[in-house]
Amino acid sequence: MNNKKIAVIGLGYVGLPLAIEFGKKRTVLGYDINQKRIEELKQGIDVTLEMSKQDFKKSAHLSYTANTDELKDCSIFIVTVPTPIDKHKKPDLNLLKKASDSIGKIIKKDDIVIYESTVYPGATEEICVPILEKQSGLIFNKDFYCGYSPERINPGDKSHRIADIKKITSGSTPEIATEIDELYQEIVIAGTHMTSSIKIAEAAKVIENTQRDLNIALINEFALIFNKLDIDTESVLKAAGTKWNFLQYRPGLVGGHCIGVDPYYLTYKANEVGYHPEMILAGRKINDNMGIYVAQQVSKLMIKKKIDIVDANVLIMGLTFKENCPDHRNTRVADLVEKIKSFNCNVDVYDPWVNKDQVNHDYNIQMVNKPIKGKYDAIIIAVAHDEFKSLTQDEIKSYGKDDHILYDIKYVLNANDSDGRL
């Protein structure tokens, strides 16, 4: 099996680390439709900052292409394209369908297609397989085979890399399931967990992040209650956390390409089979509205201090969906920006991690190069980047006018160092 050439389709946060790991063991061709991305990778440049120059050097058997014709001599295709949601919060499988369409035109007899992209249970066999069959003219589980092994990449996390995270695997036949499991065992030191069906592996992926989403939603609801009771949420959580089985979550804005998206894949499929999920959607509603809640809290604090909201200057520190990471996909800080702007405020957004041009393209938000001292009527710490945590209270407050509001979403400062926080 080691002589089978692998193609990794999609070289983003998931695909590139995977391609690099496999490239240490066997011949791998990394494919992406973005020619600029391919040229950067050939030079050992990763704009996602997940991979270092040293990582590229260790992957001796990896090459890159934006030409699907070059994939024809590959025997294993691993699909790692994004699967977002649309504006109606429904699964958007367009990139997955396009990838399947392209692969279907080049796969041969006995080839294996493995999907890592997050989907709802059944999507691989109901959506992807028919496309592969149609384009290839081959018969599923006779001429070609499929598998599903959900990604567990945590952007920005240098402690939990592919090799360190246990991998769920599955295949469309028992024999293929074993082959796929052995394939991932080549690179995953933490081991694998082979499931008995593709649907089980798909379902496991969506509930991992759905469970986390609901846990954070519960903490966010605690924060909503405690703010009304004038009780500091962090102090309550620290006290409760002294019990051995209390889960250590903190309130915040829940975005990103996983936690803020995956629950909608499960609820979509649940509705399709006649079940209306209540708890999952309730948690999503709470988390999706936290940016708006923070904006309203800040406006109330400004009114209390007799600061005019109209034409007020507001600084939002951080835009990415998590700290120390350039990934701004599905960031809920964008909701906060939009709501603050709706109050007719002038908003400056500062984040040293993001690609400013890409943010402007994706959200129509023009980032500032640096905050201006003494300018702002309100300052909101939205993301706990190390750059912000290294600042003292006085350094952060120096950005504000003599009379301003400081709101700390991420507990960067001590409880008494800000005017408000979750």
Summary of the structure (lengths in Angstrom):
residues: 422
radius of gyration: 23.4
end to end distance: 52.9
largest distance: 73.5
contacts: 1417
relative contact order: 0.08
helix: 41%
strand: 15%
